[in-house]
Amino acid sequence: MNAVCPQAITRRCFLQKSAKTGLALGLSPLMFDVGQAQAATRRRDDFEPAYLKLHESGELARRADELWALMKSCRLCPRRCGVNRHSGMSGVCQAPGTDLVIASFHPHFGEERPLVGQGGSGTVFFSHCNLRCAFCQNYDIALLGRGDESSVANLARMMRVLQTIGCHNINLVTPTHYSAHILKAIDIAAGQGLRLPIVYNTSGWERIEILELLDGVVDIYLPDFKYWDGDMSAKYSSDAASYPEMTAKAILEMQRQVGVAIPPAGSVSRSSKCSMASSISTCPISSIGIATCRPSILPTRPIILK
């Protein structure tokens, strides 16, 4: 890999090197249960993901159905463009109706250190994006929509594969326009033994009403805060003038759900039992969030990071 990638491996470079391998793993049913017992021994015995009780009560399935229904006149993101994704229409995000498109999944070692550990963050890169920034580092995925059509069941299998190979969490990158698919997949995977924490890796531009449906599902929030200035967000993120105001409110809701980040010292953040406070740039545009943290021996509340 060193011959192709720079010494400090970027997300884009790692993604390009891992995409084919990751998709091959996801399509191989032989991989789903191999090493499951070994992976289980690597997980902390006292950890229980936030979504497990919701799965067992049927509430997780109910919330997934509620989100799915919102796609009939799509209101999953702040654009609320109202297209009927059930009939195959595409809104601003360009997601093809209710079809699920995934660019890749793999262990990611370029994320914030409290998420990576030794096994990596189990990252799923979704294609398309509701924010559509001109400066996007994943332009070919987010704006051009490169990726492969998948299914909710296969997304659930990907999550199980990432657990089996030793990843520390399920890291959902650009999840907003696929939140319904994600909750359905988590519900399936939880019934098949998924026990990893869920990382919601978002641009930060979220509707409070949607975040409320994620309460008790997401263990770790990983939001960006890209802009202080609405004119700048409108210019560089496809007329998203409401970004500063709505994202500030969204981050407060994330913090209400999971608390302030206190990642464990010398360990990996496992759950909603540990949280990181958001560090926001003073520039009008800040495409990279900077994580700050305070050491703690054991995690006690969920993560908000970046």
LUMVEX-907187 format. One record per residue (C-alpha): residue in one letter; x, y, z. Coordinates in nm, 3 decimals. Example, Ala and Ser with C-alpha at 12.3 -4.5 7.8 and 13.67 -1.06 7.14 Angstrom:
BEGIN
<site aa="a" px="1.230" py="-0.450" pz="0.780"/>
<site aa="s" px="1.367" py="-0.106" pz="0.714"/>
***
This chain:
BEGIN
<site aa="m" px="0.000" py="0.000" pz="0.000"/>
<site aa="n" px="0.291" py="0.235" pz="0.072"/>
<site aa="a" px="0.386" py="0.226" pz="-0.294"/>
<site aa="v" px="0.046" py="0.365" pz="-0.390"/>
<site aa="c" px="-0.064" py="0.570" pz="-0.089"/>
<site aa="p" px="0.116" py="0.842" pz="0.106"/>
<site aa="q" px="0.269" py="0.740" pz="0.436"/>
<site aa="a" px="-0.016" py="0.911" pz="0.623"/>
<site aa="i" px="-0.305" py="0.721" pz="0.464"/>
<site aa="t" px="-0.602" py="0.943" pz="0.379"/>
<site aa="r" px="-0.966" py="0.834" pz="0.397"/>
<site aa="r" px="-0.995" py="0.855" pz="0.017"/>
<site aa="c" px="-0.682" py="0.645" pz="-0.038"/>
<site aa="f" px="-0.785" py="0.383" pz="0.214"/>
<site aa="l" px="-1.133" py="0.373" pz="0.062"/>
<site aa="q" px="-0.997" py="0.317" pz="-0.288"/>
<site aa="k" px="-0.768" py="0.037" pz="-0.169"/>
<site aa="s" px="-1.038" py="-0.132" pz="0.040"/>
<site aa="a" px="-1.356" py="-0.104" pz="-0.166"/>
<site aa="k" px="-1.321" py="-0.423" pz="-0.369"/>
<site aa="t" px="-1.201" py="-0.625" pz="-0.073"/>
<site aa="g" px="-1.482" py="-0.498" pz="0.146"/>
<site aa="l" px="-1.755" py="-0.564" pz="-0.107"/>
<site aa="a" px="-1.617" py="-0.909" pz="-0.172"/>
<site aa="l" px="-1.640" py="-0.984" pz="0.199"/>
<site aa="g" px="-1.994" py="-0.853" pz="0.209"/>
<site aa="l" px="-2.107" py="-1.078" pz="-0.073"/>
<site aa="s" px="-1.951" py="-1.391" pz="0.071"/>
<site aa="p" px="-2.193" py="-1.577" pz="0.302"/>
<site aa="l" px="-1.906" py="-1.798" pz="0.417"/>
<site aa="m" px="-1.759" py="-1.501" pz="0.600"/>
<site aa="f" px="-2.063" py="-1.411" pz="0.809"/>
<site aa="d" px="-2.016" py="-1.662" pz="1.091"/>
<site aa="v" px="-1.649" py="-1.750" pz="1.067"/>
<site aa="g" px="-1.467" py="-1.643" pz="1.378"/>
<site aa="q" px="-1.782" py="-1.520" pz="1.551"/>
<site aa="a" px="-1.684" py="-1.682" pz="1.879"/>
<site aa="q" px="-1.337" py="-1.525" pz="1.861"/>
<site aa="a" px="-1.487" py="-1.182" pz="1.790"/>
<site aa="a" px="-1.722" py="-1.224" pz="2.084"/>
<site aa="t" px="-1.431" py="-1.286" pz="2.318"/>
<site aa="r" px="-1.273" py="-0.959" pz="2.205"/>
<site aa="r" px="-1.583" py="-0.762" pz="2.304"/>
<site aa="r" px="-1.632" py="-0.642" pz="2.657"/>
<site aa="d" px="-1.873" py="-0.873" pz="2.839"/>
<site aa="d" px="-2.041" py="-0.585" pz="3.021"/>
<site aa="f" px="-2.120" py="-0.382" pz="2.708"/>
<site aa="e" px="-2.475" py="-0.369" pz="2.577"/>
<site aa="p" px="-2.551" py="-0.145" pz="2.277"/>
<site aa="a" px="-2.825" py="0.113" pz="2.313"/>
<site aa="y" px="-3.037" py="-0.039" pz="2.035"/>
<site aa="l" px="-3.070" py="-0.389" pz="2.183"/>
<site aa="k" px="-3.365" py="-0.316" pz="2.412"/>
<site aa="l" px="-3.545" py="-0.133" pz="2.130"/>
<site aa="h" px="-3.496" py="-0.436" pz="1.907"/>
<site aa="e" px="-3.627" py="-0.675" pz="2.170"/>
<site aa="s" px="-3.938" py="-0.464" pz="2.235"/>
<site aa="g" px="-4.020" py="-0.413" pz="1.867"/>
<site aa="e" px="-3.973" py="-0.036" pz="1.899"/>
<site aa="l" px="-3.674" py="-0.037" pz="1.665"/>
<site aa="a" px="-3.880" py="-0.194" pz="1.386"/>
<site aa="r" px="-4.161" py="0.054" pz="1.449"/>
<site aa="r" px="-3.924" py="0.351" pz="1.420"/>
<site aa="a" px="-3.771" py="0.207" pz="1.102"/>
<site aa="d" px="-4.119" py="0.182" pz="0.950"/>
<site aa="e" px="-4.194" py="0.541" pz="1.052"/>
<site aa="l" px="-3.879" py="0.663" pz="0.878"/>
<site aa="w" px="-3.958" py="0.451" pz="0.573"/>
<site aa="a" px="-4.304" py="0.608" pz="0.548"/>
<site aa="l" px="-4.143" py="0.955" pz="0.544"/>
<site aa="m" px="-3.984" py="0.872" pz="0.208"/>
<site aa="k" px="-4.327" py="0.877" pz="0.041"/>
<site aa="s" px="-4.299" py="1.257" pz="0.057"/>
<site aa="c" px="-3.937" py="1.265" pz="0.164"/>
<site aa="r" px="-3.866" py="1.462" pz="0.479"/>
<site aa="l" px="-3.564" py="1.273" pz="0.613"/>
<site aa="c" px="-3.333" py="1.574" pz="0.592"/>
<site aa="p" px="-3.369" py="1.951" pz="0.641"/>
<site aa="r" px="-3.436" py="2.005" pz="0.270"/>
<site aa="r" px="-3.773" py="1.827" pz="0.305"/>
<site aa="c" px="-3.792" py="1.816" pz="-0.074"/>
<site aa="g" px="-4.109" py="1.605" pz="-0.067"/>
<site aa="v" px="-4.032" py="1.369" pz="-0.356"/>
<site aa="n" px="-4.200" py="1.029" pz="-0.354"/>
<site aa="r" px="-3.903" py="0.797" pz="-0.315"/>
<site aa="h" px="-4.144" py="0.502" pz="-0.292"/>
<site aa="s" px="-4.222" py="0.556" pz="-0.660"/>
<site aa="g" px="-3.854" py="0.575" pz="-0.755"/>
<site aa="m" px="-3.813" py="0.954" pz="-0.756"/>
<site aa="s" px="-3.486" py="1.120" pz="-0.654"/>
<site aa="g" px="-3.464" py="1.437" pz="-0.448"/>
<site aa="v" px="-3.174" py="1.676" pz="-0.396"/>
<site aa="c" px="-2.963" py="1.397" pz="-0.245"/>
<site aa="q" px="-3.001" py="1.200" pz="-0.571"/>
<site aa="a" px="-3.061" py="0.871" pz="-0.390"/>
<site aa="p" px="-3.248" py="0.648" pz="-0.640"/>
<site aa="g" px="-3.588" py="0.619" pz="-0.475"/>
<site aa="t" px="-3.582" py="0.366" pz="-0.194"/>
<site aa="d" px="-3.288" py="0.178" pz="-0.346"/>
<site aa="l" px="-2.984" py="0.153" pz="-0.119"/>
<site aa="v" px="-2.643" py="0.236" pz="-0.271"/>
<site aa="i" px="-2.322" py="0.160" pz="-0.080"/>
<site aa="a" px="-1.975" py="0.261" pz="-0.197"/>
<site aa="s" px="-1.777" py="0.033" pz="0.035"/>
<site aa="f" px="-1.739" py="-0.108" pz="0.384"/>
<site aa="h" px="-1.420" py="-0.195" pz="0.568"/>
<site aa="p" px="-1.213" py="-0.142" pz="0.884"/>
<site aa="h" px="-1.113" py="0.227" pz="0.883"/>
<site aa="f" px="-0.791" py="0.331" pz="1.059"/>
<site aa="g" px="-0.807" py="0.703" pz="0.973"/>
<site aa="e" px="-1.093" py="0.794" pz="1.205"/>
<site aa="e" px="-1.058" py="0.964" pz="1.544"/>
<site aa="r" px="-0.831" py="0.754" pz="1.762"/>
<site aa="p" px="-1.090" py="0.668" pz="2.030"/>
<site aa="l" px="-1.289" py="0.486" pz="1.760"/>
<site aa="v" px="-1.005" py="0.299" pz="1.588"/>
<site aa="g" px="-0.820" py="0.087" pz="1.847"/>
<site aa="q" px="-0.642" py="-0.213" pz="1.697"/>
<site aa="g" px="-0.928" py="-0.355" pz="1.491"/>
<site aa="g" px="-1.037" py="-0.033" pz="1.322"/>
<site aa="s" px="-1.369" py="0.144" pz="1.298"/>
<site aa="g" px="-1.615" py="-0.067" pz="1.096"/>
<site aa="t" px="-1.703" py="0.192" pz="0.836"/>
<site aa="v" px="-1.987" py="0.183" pz="0.582"/>
<site aa="f" px="-1.966" py="0.455" pz="0.315"/>
<site aa="f" px="-2.310" py="0.537" pz="0.171"/>
<site aa="s" px="-2.340" py="0.686" pz="-0.176"/>
<site aa="h" px="-2.513" py="1.022" pz="-0.243"/>
<site aa="c" px="-2.556" py="1.304" pz="0.008"/>
<site aa="n" px="-2.821" py="1.556" pz="0.106"/>
<site aa="l" px="-2.573" py="1.841" pz="0.169"/>
<site aa="r" px="-2.371" py="1.818" pz="-0.156"/>
<site aa="c" px="-2.071" py="2.037" pz="-0.065"/>
<site aa="a" px="-1.855" py="2.173" pz="-0.346"/>
<site aa="f" px="-1.539" py="2.082" pz="-0.150"/>
<site aa="c" px="-1.639" py="1.725" pz="-0.056"/>
<site aa="q" px="-1.340" py="1.493" pz="-0.013"/>
<site aa="n" px="-1.560" py="1.201" pz="-0.122"/>
<site aa="y" px="-1.701" py="1.385" pz="-0.426"/>
<site aa="d" px="-1.718" py="1.075" pz="-0.646"/>
<site aa="i" px="-1.927" py="0.893" pz="-0.385"/>
<site aa="a" px="-2.136" py="1.173" pz="-0.237"/>
<site aa="l" px="-2.210" py="1.381" pz="-0.546"/>
<site aa="l" px="-2.155" py="1.139" pz="-0.835"/>
<site aa="g" px="-2.318" py="0.855" pz="-0.645"/>
<site aa="r" px="-2.064" py="0.588" pz="-0.729"/>
<site aa="g" px="-2.133" py="0.261" pz="-0.552"/>
<site aa="d" px="-2.332" py="-0.058" pz="-0.582"/>
<site aa="e" px="-2.698" py="-0.119" pz="-0.518"/>
<site aa="s" px="-2.750" py="-0.329" pz="-0.210"/>
<site aa="s" px="-3.034" py="-0.438" pz="0.016"/>
<site aa="v" px="-3.127" py="-0.387" pz="0.379"/>
<site aa="a" px="-3.051" py="-0.754" pz="0.446"/>
<site aa="n" px="-2.706" py="-0.721" pz="0.289"/>
<site aa="l" px="-2.634" py="-0.407" pz="0.493"/>
<site aa="a" px="-2.717" py="-0.611" pz="0.803"/>
<site aa="r" px="-2.472" py="-0.879" pz="0.686"/>
<site aa="m" px="-2.203" py="-0.615" pz="0.632"/>
<site aa="m" px="-2.245" py="-0.506" pz="0.993"/>
<site aa="r" px="-2.202" py="-0.864" pz="1.109"/>
<site aa="v" px="-1.892" py="-0.910" pz="0.893"/>
<site aa="l" px="-1.734" py="-0.598" pz="1.043"/>
<site aa="q" px="-1.805" py="-0.738" pz="1.390"/>
<site aa="t" px="-1.666" py="-1.079" pz="1.297"/>
<site aa="i" px="-1.335" py="-0.942" pz="1.170"/>
<site aa="g" px="-1.280" py="-0.747" pz="1.492"/>
<site aa="c" px="-1.393" py="-0.389" pz="1.428"/>
<site aa="h" px="-1.482" py="-0.190" pz="1.739"/>
<site aa="n" px="-1.797" py="-0.020" pz="1.609"/>
<site aa="i" px="-2.027" py="0.026" pz="1.309"/>
<site aa="n" px="-1.943" py="0.366" pz="1.159"/>
<site aa="l" px="-2.217" py="0.493" pz="0.924"/>
<site aa="v" px="-2.077" py="0.766" pz="0.696"/>
<site aa="t" px="-2.328" py="1.007" pz="0.535"/>
<site aa="p" px="-2.629" py="0.822" pz="0.675"/>
<site aa="t" px="-2.906" py="1.085" pz="0.672"/>
<site aa="h" px="-3.086" py="0.998" pz="0.348"/>
<site aa="y" px="-3.068" py="0.626" pz="0.431"/>
<site aa="s" px="-3.173" py="0.645" pz="0.797"/>
<site aa="a" px="-3.477" py="0.423" pz="0.734"/>
<site aa="h" px="-3.264" py="0.153" pz="0.568"/>
<site aa="i" px="-3.011" py="0.175" pz="0.850"/>
<site aa="l" px="-3.264" py="0.120" pz="1.128"/>
<site aa="k" px="-3.413" py="-0.176" pz="0.943"/>
<site aa="a" px="-3.066" py="-0.325" pz="0.898"/>
<site aa="i" px="-2.972" py="-0.273" pz="1.264"/>
<site aa="d" px="-3.297" py="-0.444" pz="1.366"/>
<site aa="i" px="-3.212" py="-0.746" pz="1.150"/>
<site aa="a" px="-2.847" py="-0.756" pz="1.257"/>
<site aa="a" px="-2.933" py="-0.724" pz="1.627"/>
<site aa="g" px="-3.147" py="-1.035" pz="1.595"/>
<site aa="q" px="-2.848" py="-1.213" pz="1.440"/>
<site aa="g" px="-2.601" py="-1.121" pz="1.713"/>
<site aa="l" px="-2.477" py="-0.769" pz="1.636"/>
<site aa="r" px="-2.353" py="-0.609" pz="1.956"/>
<site aa="l" px="-2.121" py="-0.330" pz="1.836"/>
<site aa="p" px="-2.192" py="0.037" pz="1.912"/>
<site aa="i" px="-2.340" py="0.247" pz="1.630"/>
<site aa="v" px="-2.152" py="0.558" pz="1.513"/>
<site aa="y" px="-2.365" py="0.814" pz="1.328"/>
<site aa="n" px="-2.107" py="0.997" pz="1.114"/>
<site aa="t" px="-2.302" py="1.295" pz="0.981"/>
<site aa="s" px="-2.256" py="1.638" pz="0.826"/>
<site aa="g" px="-2.447" py="1.764" pz="1.131"/>
<site aa="w" px="-2.730" py="1.909" pz="0.919"/>
<site aa="e" px="-3.013" py="1.702" pz="1.064"/>
<site aa="r" px="-3.379" py="1.747" pz="1.152"/>
<site aa="i" px="-3.452" py="1.731" pz="1.525"/>
<site aa="e" px="-3.757" py="1.513" pz="1.454"/>
<site aa="i" px="-3.538" py="1.252" pz="1.284"/>
<site aa="l" px="-3.274" py="1.261" pz="1.555"/>
<site aa="e" px="-3.547" py="1.194" pz="1.812"/>
<site aa="l" px="-3.620" py="0.867" pz="1.631"/>
<site aa="l" px="-3.250" py="0.779" pz="1.664"/>
<site aa="d" px="-3.254" py="0.834" pz="2.041"/>
<site aa="g" px="-3.156" py="0.505" pz="2.204"/>
<site aa="v" px="-3.036" py="0.364" pz="1.870"/>
<site aa="v" px="-2.717" py="0.561" pz="1.810"/>
<site aa="d" px="-2.438" py="0.506" pz="2.061"/>
<site aa="i" px="-2.187" py="0.756" pz="1.922"/>
<site aa="y" px="-2.256" py="1.077" pz="1.728"/>
<site aa="l" px="-1.979" py="1.204" pz="1.501"/>
<site aa="p" px="-2.107" py="1.533" pz="1.354"/>
<site aa="d" px="-1.932" py="1.800" pz="1.152"/>
<site aa="f" px="-1.991" py="2.170" pz="1.202"/>
<site aa="k" px="-1.887" py="2.317" pz="0.867"/>
<site aa="y" px="-2.015" py="2.676" pz="0.868"/>
<site aa="w" px="-2.090" py="2.971" pz="1.094"/>
<site aa="d" px="-2.222" py="3.177" pz="0.800"/>
<site aa="g" px="-2.547" py="3.086" pz="0.622"/>
<site aa="d" px="-2.443" py="3.274" pz="0.306"/>
<site aa="m" px="-2.132" py="3.057" pz="0.287"/>
<site aa="s" px="-2.327" py="2.734" pz="0.343"/>
<site aa="a" px="-2.573" py="2.837" pz="0.071"/>
<site aa="k" px="-2.286" py="2.911" pz="-0.168"/>
<site aa="y" px="-2.080" py="2.598" pz="-0.110"/>
<site aa="s" px="-2.342" py="2.342" pz="-0.001"/>
<site aa="s" px="-2.617" py="2.366" pz="-0.259"/>
<site aa="d" px="-2.832" py="2.642" pz="-0.106"/>
<site aa="a" px="-2.823" py="2.498" pz="0.248"/>
<site aa="a" px="-2.858" py="2.844" pz="0.404"/>
<site aa="s" px="-3.007" py="2.697" pz="0.723"/>
<site aa="y" px="-2.695" py="2.492" pz="0.796"/>
<site aa="p" px="-2.549" py="2.698" pz="1.087"/>
<site aa="e" px="-2.875" py="2.735" pz="1.278"/>
<site aa="m" px="-3.009" py="2.385" pz="1.220"/>
<site aa="t" px="-2.677" py="2.211" pz="1.283"/>
<site aa="a" px="-2.625" py="2.397" pz="1.610"/>
<site aa="k" px="-2.969" py="2.278" pz="1.726"/>
<site aa="a" px="-2.900" py="1.925" pz="1.600"/>
<site aa="i" px="-2.572" py="1.901" pz="1.792"/>
<site aa="l" px="-2.749" py="2.013" pz="2.108"/>
<site aa="e" px="-3.003" py="1.733" pz="2.055"/>
<site aa="m" px="-2.722" py="1.484" pz="2.003"/>
<site aa="q" px="-2.564" py="1.607" pz="2.324"/>
<site aa="r" px="-2.897" py="1.573" pz="2.505"/>
<site aa="q" px="-2.915" py="1.210" pz="2.397"/>
<site aa="v" px="-2.560" py="1.101" pz="2.465"/>
<site aa="g" px="-2.390" py="1.356" pz="2.688"/>
<site aa="v" px="-2.046" py="1.515" pz="2.669"/>
<site aa="a" px="-1.756" py="1.309" pz="2.543"/>
<site aa="i" px="-1.524" py="1.151" pz="2.797"/>
<site aa="p" px="-1.335" py="0.881" pz="2.605"/>
<site aa="p" px="-1.161" py="0.617" pz="2.820"/>
<site aa="a" px="-0.788" py="0.665" pz="2.869"/>
<site aa="g" px="-0.579" py="0.415" pz="2.674"/>
<site aa="s" px="-0.887" py="0.239" pz="2.543"/>
<site aa="v" px="-1.145" py="0.240" pz="2.265"/>
<site aa="s" px="-1.476" py="0.420" pz="2.303"/>
<site aa="r" px="-1.720" py="0.131" pz="2.302"/>
<site aa="s" px="-2.058" py="0.276" pz="2.356"/>
<site aa="s" px="-2.305" py="0.546" pz="2.418"/>
<site aa="k" px="-2.145" py="0.527" pz="2.761"/>
<site aa="c" px="-1.873" py="0.765" pz="2.642"/>
<site aa="s" px="-1.902" py="1.096" pz="2.461"/>
<site aa="m" px="-1.683" py="1.362" pz="2.301"/>
<site aa="a" px="-1.767" py="1.731" pz="2.295"/>
<site aa="s" px="-1.771" py="1.906" pz="1.959"/>
<site aa="s" px="-1.487" py="2.149" pz="1.888"/>
<site aa="i" px="-1.602" py="2.407" pz="1.633"/>
<site aa="s" px="-1.378" py="2.620" pz="1.414"/>
<site aa="t" px="-1.413" py="2.999" pz="1.420"/>
<site aa="c" px="-1.377" py="3.013" pz="1.041"/>
<site aa="p" px="-1.691" py="3.068" pz="0.826"/>
<site aa="i" px="-1.611" py="2.736" pz="0.659"/>
<site aa="s" px="-1.471" py="2.443" pz="0.856"/>
<site aa="s" px="-1.487" py="2.116" pz="0.668"/>
<site aa="i" px="-1.292" py="1.928" pz="0.935"/>
<site aa="g" px="-1.405" py="1.897" pz="1.295"/>
<site aa="i" px="-1.138" py="1.870" pz="1.565"/>
<site aa="a" px="-1.206" py="1.623" pz="1.842"/>
<site aa="t" px="-1.127" py="1.709" pz="2.201"/>
<site aa="c" px="-1.153" py="1.470" pz="2.492"/>
<site aa="r" px="-1.095" py="1.422" pz="2.862"/>
<site aa="p" px="-0.945" py="1.097" pz="2.992"/>
<site aa="s" px="-1.162" py="0.854" pz="3.186"/>
<site aa="i" px="-1.086" py="0.507" pz="3.312"/>
<site aa="l" px="-1.427" py="0.370" pz="3.214"/>
<site aa="p" px="-1.683" py="0.517" pz="2.973"/>
<site aa="t" px="-1.993" py="0.651" pz="3.142"/>
<site aa="r" px="-2.201" py="0.823" pz="2.869"/>
<site aa="p" px="-2.228" py="0.811" pz="2.479"/>
<site aa="i" px="-2.004" py="0.990" pz="2.217"/>
<site aa="i" px="-2.040" py="1.316" pz="2.034"/>
<site aa="l" px="-1.724" py="1.360" pz="1.831"/>
<site aa="k" px="-1.561" py="1.615" pz="1.598"/>
***
